[in-house]
Amino acid sequence: MATAAPQARPETDTGTPVPWNVVLLNDESHTYEYVIRMVQKLSEFGGDETD
């Protein structure tokens, strides 16, 4: 039985992240606390860093 040779995985780019812009719209559906929680969750900030 023939076995396949392991394949090398391509290197991933772990350099400097590309900057991005975020636009927050004020609406009646989301509270201020909800928006802050989502921004913290989606970014690298946990909570202590934002004080």
C-alpha positions as CSV (number, residue, x, y, z in Angstrom):
1,M,0.0,0.0,0.0
2,A,1.4,3.4,-1.0
3,T,1.5,6.2,1.5
4,A,1.3,9.9,0.6
5,A,4.2,12.0,1.5
6,P,3.5,14.9,4.0
7,Q,2.8,18.1,2.3
8,A,4.4,21.4,3.5
9,R,1.9,24.0,4.6
10,P,2.4,27.5,3.2
11,E,3.6,30.0,5.7
12,T,1.0,32.4,7.0
13,D,1.6,36.1,7.1
14,T,1.8,37.1,10.7
15,G,3.2,40.5,10.1
16,T,1.6,43.8,11.1
17,P,-2.2,43.8,10.8
18,V,-3.8,46.0,8.3
19,P,-5.5,49.0,9.9
20,W,-9.2,49.3,9.5
21,N,-11.9,51.8,10.1
22,V,-15.1,51.2,12.1
23,V,-18.2,53.2,11.7
24,L,-20.8,53.1,14.5
25,L,-24.3,54.4,13.7
26,N,-26.6,55.6,16.5
27,D,-29.9,53.8,16.4
28,E,-32.8,53.0,18.7
29,S,-32.2,49.2,18.6
30,H,-28.9,48.8,20.4
31,T,-27.9,50.2,23.8
32,Y,-24.6,51.9,24.6
33,E,-23.6,49.0,26.8
34,Y,-24.4,46.5,24.0
35,V,-22.2,48.4,21.5
36,I,-19.3,48.6,23.9
37,R,-19.5,44.9,24.6
38,M,-19.5,44.1,20.9
39,V,-16.5,46.4,20.2
40,Q,-14.6,44.8,23.1
41,K,-15.5,41.3,21.9
42,L,-14.5,42.0,18.2
43,S,-11.3,43.8,19.1
44,E,-8.4,42.7,21.3
45,F,-9.7,44.8,24.3
46,G,-11.1,42.8,27.2
47,G,-12.3,45.6,29.5
48,D,-9.5,46.6,31.7
49,E,-7.6,48.3,28.8
50,T,-10.6,50.5,28.0
51,D,-10.8,52.2,31.4
